[in-house]
Amino acid sequence: MPGLARALSKLGRCSRSRAVVLVREGRVKLNGRVRRDPETPVDLECDEIAIDDAPVAAAERVYVMLNKPRGLVTTAADELGRDTVYSCFDDPAMKRLPAVGRLDKASEGILLFTNDNAWANAITDPATHVDKTYHVHVAALADDALIARLVEGVSDEGARLNVKRASILRRGEKNSWLEIVLDEGRNRHIRRLLAAFDVEVLRLVRIAIGPLRLGDLRKGSWRRLTDAEVRALHAP
């Protein structure tokens, strides 16, 4: 059985860390009694939970895809006052959905949001190796040697950076487009890896997470995922 804090998270009421705070503050009751131990076992099928005496029921699971534009940061509130990805949502309810992972300010493409913490964790956990596919515009004429180096990887700041797969989509006179697939990602993974080979990234677009592709969703627009799409991304 899950602990009380984890149960609140599974019910979609808040993050697990926030649930720990609520429990320790004495704001959570289990079967009518205040419990201050976040690890108190809970049977989700029969136990009754309340926060501030308001019964807790499972929240509707919401799964959303956004085509993130360049120039937005992936956070609910930015201490520097920069525009965030939540400015793309016209539905106030969407502004409370946590993002599944993140894209840096200069990157674009598919970004997921959900209140289903277990589903989100299954996507972002490195152990699950869910592929993320990117189209990357670089200021270099890519060749097979560069592709081989990207797969082999480098050590950077104590971390091993490499890609699962890479290929050349097309080449111009001075620039190239690459398709790069990661099955785990570190902060600014692709940019740091290419920088190690003195290759400048001009544009970086995430086009897919697992089997879920960006498709024709317009930049700055969002939509709910279908049930089939949710299941395809290994929902528990």
BELPESUL-V692549 format. One record per backbone hydrogen bond with DSSP energy under -0.5 kcal/mol. NH is the residue of the N-H (numbers start at 1). CO is the residue of the C=O. If there is no record, write none. Layout:
# BELPESUL-V692549
nh->NH co->CO
nh->NH co->CO
This chain:
# BELPESUL-V692549
nh->2 co->42
nh->4 co->40
nh->5 co->38
nh->7 co->3
nh->8 co->4
nh->9 co->5
nh->10 co->6
nh->11 co->7
nh->12 co->9
nh->13 co->8
nh->14 co->8
nh->19 co->15
nh->20 co->16
nh->21 co->17
nh->22 co->18
nh->23 co->19
nh->24 co->20
nh->25 co->21
nh->26 co->23
nh->27 co->22
nh->29 co->50
nh->30 co->33
nh->31 co->29
nh->31 co->48
nh->33 co->30
nh->35 co->28
nh->38 co->36
nh->40 co->37
nh->42 co->2
nh->44 co->42
nh->46 co->43
nh->47 co->43
nh->50 co->29
nh->51 co->54
nh->52 co->27
nh->52 co->50
nh->54 co->51
nh->55 co->53
nh->56 co->49
nh->57 co->55
nh->59 co->11
nh->64 co->113
nh->65 co->223
nh->66 co->111
nh->67 co->221
nh->68 co->66
nh->68 co->109
nh->71 co->105
nh->72 co->69
nh->72 co->105
nh->73 co->83
nh->75 co->73
nh->81 co->78
nh->85 co->73
nh->86 co->75
nh->87 co->84
nh->88 co->85
nh->89 co->86
nh->92 co->90
nh->94 co->91
nh->95 co->91
nh->95 co->92
nh->96 co->93
nh->97 co->94
nh->98 co->114
nh->100 co->112
nh->101 co->99
nh->107 co->104
nh->108 co->204
nh->109 co->68
nh->110 co->206
nh->111 co->66
nh->112 co->100
nh->113 co->64
nh->114 co->98
nh->115 co->62
nh->117 co->9
nh->117 co->115
nh->120 co->116
nh->121 co->117
nh->122 co->118
nh->123 co->119
nh->123 co->120
nh->124 co->120
nh->125 co->121
nh->128 co->125
nh->129 co->125
nh->129 co->126
nh->132 co->182
nh->133 co->208
nh->134 co->180
nh->135 co->205
nh->136 co->134
nh->136 co->178
nh->137 co->203
nh->138 co->136
nh->138 co->176
nh->139 co->200
nh->140 co->138
nh->142 co->140
nh->147 co->143
nh->148 co->144
nh->149 co->145
nh->150 co->146
nh->151 co->147
nh->152 co->148
nh->153 co->149
nh->154 co->161
nh->156 co->159
nh->159 co->156
nh->161 co->154
nh->161 co->159
nh->162 co->160
nh->163 co->150
nh->164 co->181
nh->165 co->181
nh->167 co->179
nh->169 co->167
nh->169 co->177
nh->170 co->177
nh->172 co->175
nh->176 co->138
nh->177 co->170
nh->178 co->136
nh->179 co->167
nh->180 co->134
nh->180 co->178
nh->181 co->165
nh->182 co->132
nh->189 co->186
nh->192 co->188
nh->193 co->189
nh->194 co->190
nh->195 co->191
nh->196 co->192
nh->197 co->194
nh->198 co->195
nh->199 co->194
nh->200 co->198
nh->202 co->137
nh->202 co->200
nh->203 co->137
nh->205 co->135
nh->206 co->108
nh->207 co->133
nh->207 co->205
nh->208 co->133
nh->209 co->212
nh->210 co->131
nh->212 co->209
nh->213 co->211
nh->214 co->207
nh->217 co->214
nh->220 co->67
nh->221 co->218
nh->223 co->65
nh->225 co->63
nh->230 co->226
nh->231 co->227
nh->232 co->228
nh->233 co->229
nh->233 co->230
nh->234 co->231
nh->235 co->230
